[in-house]
Amino acid sequence: MKVLLTLPGGFSKTIFEGDKDEVKNFLKGYQEIVGLMNNEVSTLAVEVVKEVIQKMIMLPHYRAWGQGAISKLENTQGKLEVVE
């Protein structure tokens, strides 16, 4: 399965590939990090969070979730689409 990000203007790119469970965890991370972004948080704080998540990705259980969270931090615009 793939997760595509469609940006304004119609351009889309694959931001994640994995099995059904991995895609589910990726989407969960992508959605859960929105709470951080909705609060007024400094750019420095976001960078610190990204560093922590990068370390979490080293653990197999958190890999897909962490990639989803980082993808949201790096892609503030666009719409997700899951394709098989």
Beta strands, then each sheet from edge to edge (+ up, - down):
strand 1: 2-6
strand 2: 12-17
strand 3: 79-83
sheet 1: 2+ 1- 3+
end
